[in-house]
Amino acid sequence: MRMTTGDLYRLAGDLAAEHGAAASDYASRAVMTLEAEGAHERAQFWFLMLVLLADIHSGRVDPDGNITVH
């Protein structure tokens, strides 16, 4: 199963709503831990979550709105 861009933003939005700013800390720690363990693909997923969380926290993206990727 593949996740769409909308799915990824909704997941990031759920994390942000549930954990607030701590969600970025969790994602950052996951990236560092997974990279250290050699799980690079999993680390890339959490890095993407970290980027999306930054967009959400800064107000650049509304995860409940329509997402358009150019």
C-alpha positions in Angstrom: 0.0 0.0 0.0 1.3 3.4 -0.9 0.4 6.6 1.0 -0.7 9.7 -0.9 0.6 13.2 -0.2 -2.8 13.9 1.5 -2.4 10.7 3.6 1.0 11.9 4.7 -0.2 15.4 5.6 -3.2 13.9 7.5 -0.8 11.7 9.5 1.4 14.6 10.3 -1.7 16.7 11.2 -2.8 13.9 13.6 0.6 13.8 15.2 0.7 17.5 15.6 -2.9 17.6 17.0 -2.1 14.8 19.5 1.4 15.8 20.6 1.8 19.5 19.7 5.4 20.6 19.3 6.6 17.4 20.9 5.7 15.6 17.7 8.7 17.2 16.0 11.0 16.0 18.8 9.6 12.5 18.4 10.2 12.6 14.6 13.7 14.0 15.0 14.7 11.3 17.5 13.2 8.7 15.2 15.4 10.0 12.3 18.6 9.9 14.4 17.9 6.5 15.9 16.9 4.8 12.7 19.9 6.3 10.8 22.2 5.0 13.5 20.6 1.6 13.2 21.0 1.6 9.4 17.3 1.7 8.7 17.6 4.4 6.1 14.2 4.1 4.4 12.4 4.3 7.8 14.5 7.3 8.7 13.5 9.0 5.4 9.9 8.5 6.3 10.4 10.2 9.7 12.4 13.0 8.1 9.5 13.6 5.8 7.2 13.7 8.8 9.6 16.2 10.4 9.4 18.5 7.3 5.6 18.2 7.2 5.3 18.9 10.9 7.4 22.1 10.4 5.0 23.2 7.7 2.0 22.6 9.9 3.5 24.3 13.0 4.5 27.3 11.0 1.0 27.7 9.5 2.2 27.2 5.9 0.0 24.2 5.5 -3.5 23.3 6.9 -3.5 19.5 7.1 -7.3 19.6 7.0 -7.4 21.5 3.8 -6.8 20.4 0.2 -3.2 19.7 -0.4 -1.6 20.5 -3.8 1.9 19.5 -4.6 3.6 21.2 -7.6 
